[in-house]
Amino acid sequence: MNETPVAMRYARALIQAAEERDALDRVREDLEGLLNLIRESEDLRAFLSDPLIYPEQKRTAVRRLFSGRIGDLTLNFLLLLCDKRRERGLDGIIRAFLMLLDEQRGLITAYVRSAQELSQDQRARLVQRLSAYSGKQVRLDVEIDRGLRAGFVTRMGDHVFDATLEAQLNRMRQRLVSGLS
């Protein structure tokens, strides 16, 4: 997850403020909810990314939308982003916050693209193997990709594990060709 330096700075500042107020878990919960909302709502994405809407208008809308639904620290952070015209980067800031917090807690997220839904047993085995490989507790973020014929691709940090049918056939073809040379 290559987050921008700006996103990382804002995420670090929010982590520090949340630690000072003993509110890390609440802020994390708020931000996970916001991230889901951003992913699901085209209107919210369009609103946040529109540079023609004045900061004060965005502050008013953010207050109306989220006041009482998220913690005060998270709300104040969103208002600050509006003031600084950084709300367009909210998605990246949230991802950076979650990544930094996970690192701090010894967790890592493995992003999995799978041809079909993974069973509970498959998920458990994948988590076990990735945890053994990374030495960290692994959380899966699974996305179904109908473009894959079979298998899955996992990205964990800088490592990519390709267990798709195409990749396995390519490796087999390479072994056969190199063995015949």
Secondary structure as the mmCIF struct_conf table of DSSP 4:
data_model
#
loop_
_struct_conf.conf_type_id
_struct_conf.id
_struct_conf.beg_label_comp_id
_struct_conf.beg_label_asym_id
_struct_conf.beg_label_seq_id
_struct_conf.end_label_comp_id
_struct_conf.end_label_asym_id
_struct_conf.end_label_seq_id
HELX_RH_AL_P HELX_RH_AL_P1 PRO A 5 GLU A 20
TURN_TY1_P TURN_TY1_P1 ARG A 21 ASP A 22
HELX_RH_AL_P HELX_RH_AL_P2 LEU A 24 GLU A 40
HELX_RH_AL_P HELX_RH_AL_P3 GLU A 42 SER A 49
TURN_TY1_P TURN_TY1_P2 PRO A 51 LEU A 52
BEND BEND1 ILE A 53 ILE A 53
HELX_RH_AL_P HELX_RH_AL_P4 PRO A 55 PHE A 66
STRN STRN1 SER A 67 SER A 67
TURN_TY1_P TURN_TY1_P3 GLY A 68 ARG A 69
STRN STRN2 ILE A 70 ILE A 70
HELX_RH_AL_P HELX_RH_AL_P5 ASP A 72 ASP A 83
TURN_TY1_P TURN_TY1_P4 LYS A 84 ARG A 85
HELX_RH_3T_P HELX_RH_3T_P1 GLU A 87 GLY A 89
HELX_RH_AL_P HELX_RH_AL_P6 LEU A 90 GLN A 104
TURN_TY1_P TURN_TY1_P5 ARG A 105 GLY A 106
STRN STRN3 LEU A 107 SER A 114
BEND BEND2 ALA A 115 GLN A 116
HELX_LH_PP_P HELX_LH_PP_P1 GLU A 117 SER A 119
HELX_RH_AL_P HELX_RH_AL_P7 GLN A 120 SER A 134
BEND BEND3 GLY A 135 LYS A 136
STRN STRN4 GLN A 137 ILE A 144
TURN_TY1_P TURN_TY1_P6 ARG A 146 GLY A 147
BEND BEND4 LEU A 148 GLY A 151
STRN STRN5 PHE A 152 MET A 156
TURN_TY1_P TURN_TY1_P7 GLY A 157 ASP A 158
STRN STRN6 HIS A 159 ASP A 162
HELX_RH_AL_P HELX_RH_AL_P8 LEU A 165 LEU A 180
#
